[in-house]
Amino acid sequence: MAEDHKIVVANDKGEFWTDERCYITELHNTEASPEASLAVARVEVGVTTQLHSLTGVIERYIVRQGEGMLEVNGVRRKLMVGDQAVIPAQAPQRIENTGSVDLEFYCLCTPRFFPESYVNLEQ
């Protein structure tokens, strides 16, 4: 009988700092599942992430802690716990932690995030 599923062994990378000015914990990002990736981003109080876009990748933010001001294509919108945002591929984006605790949100990317898709728009 052919195997119709894949098991992905947990990575031991844990949370890591990025040049985007936030911490990332990758929950799911593997070649075995190229259609999507899932991570948790953590932005410290008062920090605004780097203005960037993702080439060919649609990103969704789902806020799980804190609050922030999301900017997409120059339009700013407040996000709070439970709020979700769908960010089109190639759209300039960044988020500012406007709250009193670390801002944490899930980042669901389709197709999966890969470093070559990241474009720094502050250079």
Buried (B, 14 or more C-beta within 10 A) or exposed (E): EEEEEEEEEEEEEEEEEEEBEBBBBBBBBEEEBEEBBBBBBBBEEEBBBBBBBBEEBBBBBBBEEBBBBBBBEEEEEEBEBEBEBEBEBBBBBBBBBBBEEBBBBBBBBBBBBBEEBBEEEEE
